[in-house]
Amino acid sequence: MPAPCLTGLKRHKRTNKSWADGKQKQKKRPRKEGKIDLEEDVAGDSQSLSMFEEDSVEEGSDNESDLQEHKTVGIVDTDGDSDSEDILEASNTDQEQELDVKSQTVAKAPASRSSFHSHLEYKLPETEVEDLLKKKWKYQWDVPAFGMPNCKWVGTGECFLEVANMNSDCGLKQRLYKHWLDVCKTSGSNDFHSSPQRFFFSLCNSYRDILHCNKKPFYRKGLKEDLAIMDAYIMHCLNHIFRTRDLVTKNDSKVGKHWENAKDELLSGDEVLDHGFTRPKVLILLPFRSIANRAVNRLIQLTPGAYKVNVEHMSRFSNEFGNHDDEDNVNTNELTGSVKNSNSQKSSKPTDHQALFDGNVDDKFMIGIKFTRKSIKLFSDFYSSDLIVASPLALLKKIEEAKRDKEKDVDYLSSIEVLIIDHADVIAMQNWAFLSSVLEQLNCIPSKQHGTDIMRIRKWYLDGHARFYRQTIVLGCYANPDINASFNRQCVNYQGKVKLICQYKGVLPKVSDQVRQTLWQKLTMLDLTSLFRRCSQKLKIQMRVGLCYLLVLTMNMFDFVTF
């Protein structure tokens, strides 16, 4: 990446007066909205001085949102959504319970620290960076997998699953935790703390890289989408986004109150270093629009009611990501004059093919999602989004466009802290090289500033160590050499790795003893003579001449199989 960007970061200084003037201008900036298409280039220069100041201004001035707050459809958290509670919850994030996750040479964090803060505030020494660059992983422990008798979890560093408190709030924000409990009770799950989604969330909350390649494929006959795994990683993404917002809001309030006397002192330390180069922190990669449709709808469902009073551009999302098969069938029947329903016609495709390619199977899509204090904005500008849902092909196209056109860039991928790769088996059937190319572009130094307050960027971002703090979660129905290679070489999280290993009985013991194995080798003249003698003992004299002629004709042209 270009070196001038780092030079600009080091030379940039802001006085107290300019900071205050910038903040006043930000409050007076009018709200702009519009549709952001996939083909449009996203500009980051419009980002605010602080990532979440614009959200507070927009929500504070939106009277309609306040009026509709009590009309939210769905499960609403019983704690209410007052501003005082939001501030109290943001100020108490350091007091919530946690799951101890430090591995390798990382010191154990106090019990009062959440895994979010412990992970991001850890200072990575250069010796560990050198060890991570060697990409040599030693799995030192194993734990039986939940609900899978033939599988076990293996991991690097210290085992954290044995000491996990499954009866706690599992490291979630209280509002998210209570809402998740309500959703589970509504779906009929009474024992949440021993459920598979609770166990897998404890893995995600460790902030280690995870490889889970034994999911139940939804496209097999009689199986549905594994909502337990999806719910766990969605709640982990929401928890990471809301904790990031609470930390930035808390530091904004701290700087705003003391900027006249203590701003220089605050910025000189690590107390308010809470920014990345850009705002997006979570990236979810999926193969088809139909799968993205299910994931985004589930994300909206798992978001507490206080945070989703309004869901903007939902109708547009349904039109672009929904199932259009029924409409296409109706239009086709009208044109052909047929009165039969196309669904009633028996398809020649197998059932797994029909289930996998059911719905919108477009593999080029990209959508930004922004969370404000009371609303969810779909199709938001990528530089102002908190979460990006995309396909590897769409991201690769954006990367190639940025290489050809210097005015375009993909700097919104520079600060990804949580990466989810779901349905990796389907992506591997598309083209795994696309995803591998995308992984190479993550967590790079950006080419532009994009309006970020560089005085609050974390030091490990400036040092180029962001990829060592990125958590990558790979989910699929099976593993192949491409998936294993990317997990071992392109995922270098300092926390370590956890992966699922399964053992199968196999079918070789069931093979009959009379079946002979074949060995490939090049036959010499002696081997041909011996083979001819063995055959001549069983064949009639008339067959010997033909066999001898065939062997002499082909012995210098082909390799033979010996039995």
PLY file of the C-alpha trace (Angstrom):
ply
format ascii 1.0
element vertex 563
property float x
property float y
property float z
element edge 562
property int vertex1
property int vertex2
end_header
0.00 0.00 0.00
1.19 3.53 -0.55
3.61 4.91 2.00
2.30 8.52 1.93
-0.74 7.39 3.89
1.39 6.42 6.88
3.33 9.66 6.64
0.10 11.62 6.67
-1.11 9.69 9.69
2.03 10.51 11.64
2.11 14.19 10.71
-1.56 14.92 11.29
-2.35 17.14 14.32
-5.53 18.82 15.40
-5.87 21.77 17.79
-8.61 22.11 20.39
-10.28 24.91 18.46
-10.38 23.02 15.16
-11.71 19.97 16.92
-14.52 21.97 18.48
-15.32 23.72 15.20
-15.40 20.38 13.42
-17.82 19.03 15.98
-20.12 22.03 15.60
-20.10 21.65 11.82
-20.91 17.99 12.18
-24.00 18.74 14.25
-25.22 21.19 11.60
-24.64 18.82 8.70
-27.99 17.86 7.11
-29.00 14.27 6.76
-28.60 12.77 3.30
-30.15 9.54 2.20
-30.45 7.72 -1.06
-30.20 4.34 -2.61
-26.75 2.84 -2.82
-26.60 0.41 -5.75
-24.10 -2.38 -6.06
-22.50 -0.81 -9.10
-21.96 2.53 -7.40
-18.63 3.43 -5.88
-18.82 4.26 -2.23
-17.09 7.38 -1.04
-15.69 7.61 2.45
-14.94 11.29 2.65
-18.41 11.94 4.06
-17.75 9.96 7.20
-18.18 11.93 10.40
-15.43 13.00 12.79
-16.58 10.27 15.14
-18.22 7.18 13.74
-21.36 7.32 15.83
-21.93 11.08 16.32
-24.03 11.22 13.15
-26.16 8.37 14.40
-26.94 10.22 17.62
-27.84 13.40 15.73
-30.09 11.58 13.28
-31.91 9.59 15.91
-32.27 12.55 18.24
-34.00 14.58 15.56
-36.21 11.81 14.25
-39.55 12.31 15.99
-41.26 9.67 13.92
-38.92 7.02 15.28
-39.84 8.01 18.83
-43.55 7.79 18.02
-43.21 4.36 16.48
-41.03 3.01 19.25
-43.92 1.35 21.08
-45.38 -0.10 17.85
-42.48 -2.45 17.10
-43.58 -5.86 15.89
-41.76 -8.78 17.50
-40.07 -9.44 20.80
-39.07 -6.28 22.62
-36.64 -6.29 25.52
-38.33 -5.71 28.85
-35.65 -3.31 30.04
-36.96 -0.49 27.87
-34.89 1.71 25.60
-34.39 4.96 27.48
-31.31 7.03 26.88
-30.26 6.79 30.51
-30.21 3.02 30.29
-28.17 3.09 27.09
-25.59 5.31 28.75
-25.57 3.14 31.88
-25.17 -0.02 29.83
-22.37 1.53 27.81
-20.54 2.63 30.94
-20.84 -0.80 32.53
-19.49 -2.84 29.64
-16.30 -3.46 31.55
-18.25 -4.97 34.46
-20.01 -7.72 32.53
-18.97 -11.31 32.82
-16.64 -12.91 30.32
-15.27 -16.15 29.02
-11.50 -16.34 29.52
-10.01 -16.65 26.07
-6.33 -15.81 26.14
-4.16 -18.45 24.48
-0.51 -19.05 23.61
1.54 -16.60 25.71
-1.33 -14.22 26.45
-1.80 -13.52 30.15
-5.17 -14.31 31.64
-7.46 -11.31 31.89
-9.32 -10.45 35.07
-12.77 -11.95 35.42
-14.38 -8.51 35.19
-13.07 -7.89 31.66
-15.07 -8.97 28.66
-13.42 -10.98 25.92
-14.10 -8.09 23.52
-11.93 -5.68 25.52
-9.30 -8.29 26.35
-8.89 -9.20 22.70
-8.66 -5.69 21.23
-6.62 -4.09 24.02
-3.88 -6.72 24.02
-0.49 -5.38 22.91
1.10 -7.84 20.54
4.91 -8.03 20.97
7.20 -8.40 17.99
8.32 -11.85 19.09
4.76 -13.15 18.76
4.41 -11.46 15.37
7.45 -13.37 14.14
6.00 -16.63 15.47
2.66 -15.97 13.79
4.33 -15.30 10.46
5.85 -18.79 10.56
2.28 -20.18 10.43
3.05 -23.27 12.47
0.18 -24.34 14.68
0.31 -26.96 17.44
-3.03 -28.29 18.65
-2.54 -29.10 22.31
-5.98 -30.02 23.64
-9.20 -31.69 22.58
-12.77 -31.64 23.89
-15.70 -33.87 22.77
-17.99 -32.06 20.35
-21.51 -31.20 21.47
-24.05 -33.54 19.87
-21.47 -35.19 17.57
-20.16 -38.44 19.13
-17.61 -39.08 16.37
-16.10 -35.56 16.48
-13.96 -33.52 18.83
-12.76 -29.94 19.08
-8.99 -29.40 19.05
-7.27 -26.10 19.67
-4.00 -24.27 20.20
-2.90 -22.69 23.43
-4.80 -23.28 26.66
-8.17 -25.00 26.73
-10.92 -22.55 27.65
-14.00 -24.76 27.17
-13.51 -26.77 30.35
-13.64 -23.67 32.56
-16.49 -21.98 30.70
-19.51 -21.09 32.81
-22.45 -22.25 30.70
-24.96 -20.74 33.15
-23.69 -17.16 32.78
-24.69 -14.55 30.24
-21.93 -15.98 28.00
-20.27 -12.60 27.46
-23.27 -10.99 25.74
-24.64 -7.56 26.45
-27.56 -7.89 28.81
-30.13 -6.68 26.31
-28.91 -9.11 23.64
-28.78 -11.95 26.15
-32.35 -11.44 27.36
-33.69 -11.09 23.84
-31.93 -14.29 22.74
-33.49 -16.13 25.68
-36.93 -14.90 24.65
-36.38 -16.00 21.04
-35.26 -19.46 22.17
-38.27 -19.84 24.46
-40.58 -18.79 21.65
-39.07 -21.44 19.36
-39.62 -24.14 21.99
-36.09 -24.43 23.42
-36.38 -24.59 27.20
-32.78 -25.50 28.11
-30.82 -22.67 26.53
-27.60 -23.12 28.53
-27.07 -26.65 27.26
-28.15 -25.93 23.69
-25.78 -26.19 20.70
-26.09 -22.48 19.91
-24.97 -21.62 23.45
-21.93 -23.90 23.13
-20.93 -22.60 19.71
-21.30 -19.01 20.88
-18.75 -19.72 23.61
-16.37 -20.73 20.82
-17.08 -17.54 18.87
-16.73 -15.39 21.97
-13.19 -16.69 22.49
-12.18 -14.62 19.41
-10.15 -17.52 18.06
-10.20 -18.66 14.45
-12.75 -21.47 14.04
-13.06 -24.19 11.41
-16.36 -26.10 11.63
-16.81 -28.36 8.62
-19.46 -30.77 9.84
-22.61 -28.68 9.50
-25.80 -30.38 8.42
-26.28 -29.39 4.78
-29.68 -27.80 4.31
-29.86 -29.06 0.73
-29.96 -32.71 1.73
-33.29 -34.46 1.78
-35.10 -34.06 5.08
-32.71 -31.44 6.51
-33.19 -27.72 7.10
-30.90 -24.76 7.74
-28.83 -25.26 10.89
-30.17 -22.28 12.81
-28.16 -23.13 15.92
-24.87 -22.27 14.23
-26.32 -19.28 12.39
-27.87 -17.84 15.55
-24.57 -18.19 17.42
-22.42 -16.31 14.94
-25.10 -13.66 14.31
-25.32 -12.94 18.05
-21.54 -12.79 18.17
-21.52 -10.23 15.34
-24.23 -8.14 17.01
-22.40 -8.27 20.33
-19.18 -7.10 18.69
-20.93 -4.24 16.84
-22.84 -2.96 19.87
-19.84 -3.20 22.18
-17.81 -1.22 19.66
-20.53 1.42 19.51
-20.77 1.61 23.30
-17.00 2.04 23.62
-16.89 4.84 21.01
-19.92 6.58 22.55
-18.41 6.38 26.00
-15.11 7.86 24.81
-16.93 10.57 22.82
-18.71 11.61 25.98
-15.47 11.57 27.94
-13.64 13.73 25.39
-16.61 16.05 24.97
-16.76 16.84 28.68
-13.06 17.41 29.21
-11.81 18.63 25.84
-11.08 22.15 27.09
-8.70 21.03 29.82
-7.80 17.39 29.33
-8.12 16.52 25.64
-4.38 16.58 24.98
-3.76 14.41 28.01
-6.45 11.92 27.03
-5.23 11.58 23.46
-1.67 11.06 24.59
-2.58 7.71 26.20
-4.46 4.61 25.11
-7.75 5.44 26.84
-9.58 6.69 23.76
-7.93 4.59 21.06
-11.07 2.87 19.84
-11.14 3.44 16.05
-10.01 1.53 13.03
-9.21 3.01 9.65
-12.88 2.69 8.60
-16.17 1.87 10.30
-17.11 -1.63 8.98
-16.01 -4.23 11.52
-17.89 -7.39 10.46
-17.89 -9.12 7.06
-20.12 -12.10 6.22
-19.36 -13.98 2.99
-22.13 -16.14 1.50
-22.52 -17.91 -1.87
-26.06 -16.93 -3.02
-28.57 -14.12 -2.55
-31.13 -16.62 -1.26
-28.80 -17.60 1.60
-28.03 -13.92 2.28
-31.78 -13.29 2.43
-32.19 -15.87 5.20
-29.14 -14.59 7.10
-30.20 -10.91 7.05
-33.79 -11.74 8.04
-32.50 -13.83 10.93
-30.18 -11.00 11.96
-33.13 -8.60 12.07
-35.13 -11.11 14.08
-32.33 -11.56 16.65
-31.83 -7.81 17.07
-33.64 -6.51 20.18
-36.75 -4.47 19.51
-35.22 -1.32 21.00
-32.59 -1.32 18.24
-34.97 -1.98 15.33
-37.83 0.47 15.71
-37.31 1.18 12.01
-35.85 -1.15 9.37
-35.19 1.05 6.36
-35.29 -0.19 2.73
-36.78 -3.54 3.71
-39.03 -3.64 0.65
-36.06 -3.04 -1.64
-34.18 -5.83 0.07
-37.08 -8.22 -0.43
-37.26 -7.34 -4.12
-33.54 -7.80 -4.75
-32.84 -10.79 -2.50
-36.23 -12.52 -2.33
-37.47 -15.53 -4.25
-38.73 -14.57 -7.71
-39.45 -18.09 -8.94
-43.19 -17.79 -8.36
-43.42 -14.53 -10.32
-41.32 -15.96 -13.15
-43.54 -19.03 -13.31
-46.68 -16.92 -13.48
-45.26 -14.76 -16.27
-44.17 -17.84 -18.22
-47.58 -19.46 -17.92
-49.28 -16.29 -19.12
-47.06 -16.07 -22.19
-47.44 -19.73 -23.14
-51.12 -19.88 -22.30
-50.51 -22.78 -19.94
-52.81 -23.21 -16.98
-50.63 -25.78 -15.19
-48.51 -24.79 -12.27
-44.83 -25.31 -13.09
-44.21 -26.48 -9.53
-46.47 -29.46 -10.14
-44.26 -30.67 -12.99
-41.73 -33.21 -11.84
-38.18 -31.91 -12.13
-35.42 -34.04 -13.59
-32.92 -32.61 -11.10
-32.11 -34.46 -7.85
-33.60 -33.20 -4.60
-30.33 -31.79 -3.24
-29.86 -29.76 -6.45
-33.39 -28.37 -6.19
-32.91 -27.40 -2.54
-29.53 -25.75 -3.09
-30.58 -23.74 -6.15
-34.03 -22.86 -4.88
-34.68 -19.14 -4.82
-32.41 -16.33 -5.97
-29.07 -17.95 -6.87
-27.31 -14.80 -8.05
-23.72 -15.01 -6.77
-22.83 -11.33 -7.22
-24.25 -9.21 -4.41
-23.09 -6.81 -1.74
-25.07 -4.95 0.92
-24.06 -2.70 3.81
-26.00 -2.69 7.11
-25.82 0.17 9.58
-27.05 0.08 13.18
-28.11 3.34 14.78
-29.56 3.83 18.24
-33.09 2.82 17.22
-33.00 1.65 13.63
-31.38 -0.68 11.11
-30.45 0.77 7.73
-30.10 -1.64 4.83
-28.16 -0.63 1.70
-26.17 1.93 3.64
-22.95 3.39 2.30
-20.15 0.87 2.85
-17.97 3.37 4.70
-20.78 4.18 7.15
-21.88 0.55 7.61
-21.17 -1.64 10.61
-21.65 -4.94 8.79
-21.21 -5.98 5.15
-22.86 -9.06 3.64
-21.36 -9.99 0.28
-20.34 -12.79 -2.04
-16.67 -13.47 -2.85
-17.31 -12.76 -6.53
-18.78 -9.29 -5.86
-15.88 -8.33 -3.61
-13.36 -9.60 -6.13
-14.97 -7.46 -8.84
-14.70 -4.41 -6.59
-11.04 -5.18 -5.90
-10.27 -5.51 -9.61
-12.07 -2.24 -10.37
-10.02 -0.49 -7.70
-6.80 -1.78 -9.28
-7.79 -0.47 -12.71
-9.23 2.87 -11.56
-7.13 4.77 -9.01
-10.13 6.88 -7.98
-11.89 3.79 -6.63
-10.85 1.82 -3.58
-11.92 -0.97 -1.24
-10.60 0.59 1.95
-13.80 -0.44 3.76
-12.12 -3.86 4.06
-9.18 -2.43 6.02
-10.73 -2.67 9.51
-12.59 -6.00 9.46
-12.31 -7.57 12.92
-14.77 -10.47 12.56
-15.00 -12.48 9.32
-17.70 -15.13 8.81
-17.45 -17.56 5.87
-20.64 -19.60 5.88
-21.42 -22.46 3.46
-17.76 -22.80 2.58
-18.52 -26.07 0.79
-20.80 -24.26 -1.68
-18.23 -21.47 -2.16
-15.61 -24.13 -2.88
-17.86 -25.54 -5.63
-18.09 -22.04 -7.14
-14.42 -21.03 -7.07
-12.36 -20.96 -3.90
-9.71 -18.85 -5.61
-12.12 -15.88 -5.48
-12.36 -16.10 -1.70
-8.62 -16.62 -1.32
-8.01 -13.42 -3.31
-10.45 -11.53 -1.07
-8.66 -12.73 2.07
-5.41 -11.28 0.76
-7.02 -7.82 0.53
-8.39 -7.73 4.06
-6.80 -5.58 6.79
-4.47 -3.65 4.48
-3.36 -0.06 5.05
-5.93 2.18 3.29
-5.03 4.55 0.49
-7.11 7.44 1.88
-8.08 8.82 5.27
-11.87 8.65 4.70
-12.62 11.22 7.39
-11.40 9.08 10.30
-10.07 10.75 13.44
-6.54 9.33 13.25
-5.77 10.46 16.80
-8.07 7.67 18.02
-6.91 4.81 15.76
-5.58 1.80 17.64
-1.82 1.42 17.46
-1.90 -2.11 16.07
-3.79 -0.76 13.06
-1.02 1.77 12.39
1.63 -0.94 12.86
0.02 -3.08 10.15
-0.95 -5.83 12.60
-4.71 -5.74 12.00
-4.77 -9.20 10.41
-3.38 -10.69 13.62
-6.47 -9.40 15.48
-9.04 -10.54 12.90
-11.18 -13.51 13.88
-12.13 -15.81 11.00
-14.95 -18.35 11.33
-15.23 -20.92 8.50
-18.40 -23.02 8.36
-19.26 -25.80 5.94
-20.42 -29.38 5.49
-16.99 -30.78 4.69
-13.37 -29.71 4.41
-11.09 -29.93 1.41
-7.43 -29.01 0.81
-8.33 -25.47 -0.31
-10.32 -24.76 2.85
-7.61 -26.19 5.09
-4.89 -24.25 3.26
-6.69 -20.92 3.66
-7.43 -21.64 7.32
-3.80 -22.49 8.07
-2.06 -19.83 5.96
-4.42 -16.85 5.66
-5.89 -16.88 9.19
-3.20 -15.74 11.61
-5.17 -14.67 14.68
-2.89 -14.25 17.69
-5.52 -15.83 19.94
-5.04 -19.19 18.23
-7.21 -21.70 16.40
-10.01 -24.14 17.13
-11.19 -26.71 14.60
-13.48 -29.71 14.48
-12.00 -33.12 13.70
-14.28 -36.04 12.85
-13.43 -39.72 12.65
-15.41 -42.10 10.46
-15.48 -45.90 10.53
-15.09 -46.18 6.78
-16.13 -49.01 4.46
-12.87 -50.88 3.81
-13.58 -53.49 6.51
-16.77 -54.36 4.66
-14.97 -55.09 1.36
-14.81 -58.79 0.42
-11.41 -60.50 0.72
-11.67 -61.83 -2.81
-11.42 -58.38 -4.36
-7.89 -57.80 -5.64
-6.09 -54.47 -5.61
-4.44 -53.15 -8.78
-0.93 -51.73 -8.92
0.21 -49.46 -11.72
3.70 -49.95 -13.09
5.58 -50.15 -16.37
6.06 -53.74 -17.44
9.45 -54.99 -18.62
10.07 -57.74 -21.19
10.44 -60.34 -18.41
7.09 -59.31 -16.95
5.47 -59.66 -20.36
6.94 -63.13 -20.79
5.72 -64.23 -17.38
2.26 -62.82 -18.04
2.12 -64.65 -21.38
3.05 -67.96 -19.76
0.35 -67.62 -17.12
-2.25 -66.76 -19.72
-1.16 -69.55 -22.07
-1.84 -72.13 -19.40
-5.51 -71.21 -19.29
-6.21 -70.24 -22.89
-6.48 -72.36 -25.95
-3.71 -72.52 -28.49
-5.65 -70.34 -30.91
-5.68 -67.48 -28.36
-1.96 -67.56 -27.71
-1.00 -66.19 -31.12
-3.36 -63.23 -30.83
-2.31 -62.42 -27.28
1.39 -62.58 -28.16
0.88 -60.27 -31.12
-1.03 -57.78 -28.92
1.61 -57.76 -26.21
4.50 -57.20 -28.63
2.60 -54.43 -30.39
1.80 -52.43 -27.26
4.62 -53.10 -24.78
6.54 -49.96 -25.80
3.49 -47.70 -25.94
1.41 -48.17 -22.79
1.64 -48.89 -19.08
-0.13 -52.03 -18.01
-2.01 -53.09 -14.92
-0.77 -56.13 -13.04
-3.25 -58.21 -11.08
0 1
1 2
2 3
3 4
4 5
5 6
6 7
7 8
8 9
9 10
10 11
11 12
12 13
13 14
14 15
15 16
16 17
17 18
18 19
19 20
20 21
21 22
22 23
23 24
24 25
25 26
26 27
27 28
28 29
29 30
30 31
31 32
32 33
33 34
34 35
35 36
36 37
37 38
38 39
39 40
40 41
41 42
42 43
43 44
44 45
45 46
46 47
47 48
48 49
49 50
50 51
51 52
52 53
53 54
54 55
55 56
56 57
57 58
58 59
59 60
60 61
61 62
62 63
63 64
64 65
65 66
66 67
67 68
68 69
69 70
70 71
71 72
72 73
73 74
74 75
75 76
76 77
77 78
78 79
79 80
80 81
81 82
82 83
83 84
84 85
85 86
86 87
87 88
88 89
89 90
90 91
91 92
92 93
93 94
94 95
95 96
96 97
97 98
98 99
99 100
100 101
101 102
102 103
103 104
104 105
105 106
106 107
107 108
108 109
109 110
110 111
111 112
112 113
113 114
114 115
115 116
116 117
117 118
118 119
119 120
120 121
121 122
122 123
123 124
124 125
125 126
126 127
127 128
128 129
129 130
130 131
131 132
132 133
133 134
134 135
135 136
136 137
137 138
138 139
139 140
140 141
141 142
142 143
143 144
144 145
145 146
146 147
147 148
148 149
149 150
150 151
151 152
152 153
153 154
154 155
155 156
156 157
157 158
158 159
159 160
160 161
161 162
162 163
163 164
164 165
165 166
166 167
167 168
168 169
169 170
170 171
171 172
172 173
173 174
174 175
175 176
176 177
177 178
178 179
179 180
180 181
181 182
182 183
183 184
184 185
185 186
186 187
187 188
188 189
189 190
190 191
191 192
192 193
193 194
194 195
195 196
196 197
197 198
198 199
199 200
200 201
201 202
202 203
203 204
204 205
205 206
206 207
207 208
208 209
209 210
210 211
211 212
212 213
213 214
214 215
215 216
216 217
217 218
218 219
219 220
220 221
221 222
222 223
223 224
224 225
225 226
226 227
227 228
228 229
229 230
230 231
231 232
232 233
233 234
234 235
235 236
236 237
237 238
238 239
239 240
240 241
241 242
242 243
243 244
244 245
245 246
246 247
247 248
248 249
249 250
250 251
251 252
252 253
253 254
254 255
255 256
256 257
257 258
258 259
259 260
260 261
261 262
262 263
263 264
264 265
265 266
266 267
267 268
268 269
269 270
270 271
271 272
272 273
273 274
274 275
275 276
276 277
277 278
278 279
279 280
280 281
281 282
282 283
283 284
284 285
285 286
286 287
287 288
288 289
289 290
290 291
291 292
292 293
293 294
294 295
295 296
296 297
297 298
298 299
299 300
300 301
301 302
302 303
303 304
304 305
305 306
306 307
307 308
308 309
309 310
310 311
311 312
312 313
313 314
314 315
315 316
316 317
317 318
318 319
319 320
320 321
321 322
322 323
323 324
324 325
325 326
326 327
327 328
328 329
329 330
330 331
331 332
332 333
333 334
334 335
335 336
336 337
337 338
338 339
339 340
340 341
341 342
342 343
343 344
344 345
345 346
346 347
347 348
348 349
349 350
350 351
351 352
352 353
353 354
354 355
355 356
356 357
357 358
358 359
359 360
360 361
361 362
362 363
363 364
364 365
365 366
366 367
367 368
368 369
369 370
370 371
371 372
372 373
373 374
374 375
375 376
376 377
377 378
378 379
379 380
380 381
381 382
382 383
383 384
384 385
385 386
386 387
387 388
388 389
389 390
390 391
391 392
392 393
393 394
394 395
395 396
396 397
397 398
398 399
399 400
400 401
401 402
402 403
403 404
404 405
405 406
406 407
407 408
408 409
409 410
410 411
411 412
412 413
413 414
414 415
415 416
416 417
417 418
418 419
419 420
420 421
421 422
422 423
423 424
424 425
425 426
426 427
427 428
428 429
429 430
430 431
431 432
432 433
433 434
434 435
435 436
436 437
437 438
438 439
439 440
440 441
441 442
442 443
443 444
444 445
445 446
446 447
447 448
448 449
449 450
450 451
451 452
452 453
453 454
454 455
455 456
456 457
457 458
458 459
459 460
460 461
461 462
462 463
463 464
464 465
465 466
466 467
467 468
468 469
469 470
470 471
471 472
472 473
473 474
474 475
475 476
476 477
477 478
478 479
479 480
480 481
481 482
482 483
483 484
484 485
485 486
486 487
487 488
488 489
489 490
490 491
491 492
492 493
493 494
494 495
495 496
496 497
497 498
498 499
499 500
500 501
501 502
502 503
503 504
504 505
505 506
506 507
507 508
508 509
509 510
510 511
511 512
512 513
513 514
514 515
515 516
516 517
517 518
518 519
519 520
520 521
521 522
522 523
523 524
524 525
525 526
526 527
527 528
528 529
529 530
530 531
531 532
532 533
533 534
534 535
535 536
536 537
537 538
538 539
539 540
540 541
541 542
542 543
543 544
544 545
545 546
546 547
547 548
548 549
549 550
550 551
551 552
552 553
553 554
554 555
555 556
556 557
557 558
558 559
559 560
560 561
561 562
